[in-house]
């Protein structure tokens, strides 16, 4: 691949500071045309998309790639050039959707660790597994509440749970690891709340 065939966004800058001494990060963050996170693809796939000019590079990593003829920086964040329509996920009750609806925070104490689900009105007393009866709850509060209602256990819910009017955003599994990549923080702000 010659420098003439290389998209300008990948060209190595004149100033030093790129890295060649260690392995590059394992993937590239792909954003939709409206900057919504779409996926994390492999570096190889990201380079192919850039080379075919299907995406634009929004942020380059500090890692460089050395080919037989040239050297250039690897992409870290890319954005597709036209809007990708994603199918709207179905709104259904699941552990992941309830946690996402409640912002990955315990609804009793606000903690974001050791999260479980709690039936507000206990299941063994006839409580249903529904949007209106499930809340995100930390293990400590769930143990404290036990088989009681919140009022019987002396606990308070800030608001009653309800079915959301939208499909809660559920990050795909690799987003959790992606939160550790500082190049991506600006683009994933809010998507990993409670998952750090």
N, C-alpha and C positions, 0 to 999 in steps of 0.2 A: 504494500500500500504506500504510495508516494505521498509527499506532503501536498501535492496539487489535488489529489483525490480525497484528502482528509477534510472533513468539515471543519471550518475555522474554530468552532467552539472546543474542539479537542486539541488544538495545537498547544504545544508546550510553551509557557510564557518564557520570556528571556531571563527574568530574574530567577535566582536559585531558590530553593525551598521545597522542591518536590522530593518524594521519597522513592528510593529504589531498593532499600535495604531489607524490607520485610514484606510479607504477603499482604495484598490489598484486602479491603473489606469484602465479605462474601456476596454482596448484592447491590442493586441499584433501586432506589425508590422511584416508582412510576406514578406520576400525578395525572389526573384527568385534565382536560383543557381548562376547567374552572379551578384547578389546583387542589381538588379533592384527591386524597390518596386512593390509588387503584390497586396497587400490587407492589411486591418486591420481586424483581426478576434477577437472574444471574448476571454477572458482569458481561459474559459473552453475549447474552441476549440484548443487554443494554447497548453494547457496542454495535451490534448488528442494526438495531433500531436507529441509532444515531447515524451510522454509515448510510442507511437507506433513506435518511432524512424524514423519517416518520415521526420523530420526536425532536424537541429542542432541549439542550442541556441547560438546566437552571442553575445547578451548582456542580462544580468539579471537585473531586477528592484531591488530596495531596499526594496521591500515588500515581506514578507514571508507568506507562507501558512501553516497552522497548521492542519494536519489530525489527525485521532484517534491514529495513531502510530508514526507519524514523523512530521518534520517541514522542509520546503525547500523554496528557493527563487523562485519567480514567473518569468517567462520569459518576457522580454520586446521586444526583437527583435529575430526573428527566421528566418532561411534560409532553403528552401527546398533542399533536397539532390540531386535531379535531375532536369534538366531544364524543366520548364513548358512553352509549346508553347502557346503563347497568339494569338488569332486571330487578324490580322492586321485591325485596324479600317479604315473605308472608309474616304477618303479625301473629305469633303464637307464643304461648307461655312456655318458657324453658328457664333453666337456671341462668344461662348466659344472658337471656333477654331481660330477666328481672334485675340481674346485677347491673346491666347496662342502663336500664330505666332509672335505677336508683343511684347512678353515678359511681358505682363501685365503692359506696360508703355505707357503713352500718346505719340504719335508720333510727337506731336508739341512741348511740353514742358518737357516731361520726367517724369511727375507726375505718381504716382501709385495709386491715390485715386479717387473715384467717376468716374470710367471708364465707357464709353459708346462707341458706334460705330459711326464713321463719314463717310459719303459718300464724297469722295474727290471731285468728280464732283457731285453737288447736285442732289438728286433724282428727285425733281420736275422740273428740267431742262433736264431730260432724262438720268441721271446717273444710271447705273445698280448696282444691288446688286451682286457684284462679288469680287473675291479675289483682282483684280487689282483696285477696286474702294472703298474698305473699309479699314479703319485703326482704331486702338485703339485710343481713344481720351478721355481726361478728360472732365467732364461736363463744366468746366470753358472755355476751349478752344473751345468746341463744340458750346457754346453760343456765344462766340466771333466771330467764323467763320460764324455762321448762315447759310444763303442760298447762300453764296459766294464760289468761289473756293479759295484755299489757297493763290494764288497770289493776288486775289482781296481783301482778308482780311488782307494782309500784313503778312501772316504766311508762314513758310517754312517747308516742309517735308524733313527729312534727306535723304530719298531714296524713290523711287516710290514703292508702294505696289505691290506684285506679288504673284502668286500662289506658295506655298512652294513645294519643291520637296520631302517632307516628311510629315508625319501626325504629326501635332503639339501635344506635350504631354499635355493632359488635366487631371489635378489631379482629382481624384474622391472626392466627397464632404467631406468625413471624413478626407482627407489629410489637409484641411484647419485647422481643430481643432488639428490635429496631430502635426502641427508646434509648438504648445505650449509645447510638451513633449520633454524635453532636451535630453532624451535617444535616440531620433530618429533623431536629427538634422544632424548627420553625414551621415545618410542614405537617407535623403530627401533633401539634399543641391541642390538648383537649381529647385526643383520641385514646390516650392510654391512662386516663385518670384512674388512680388506684391500682395500677398494674406495675408501677416502678419497683 
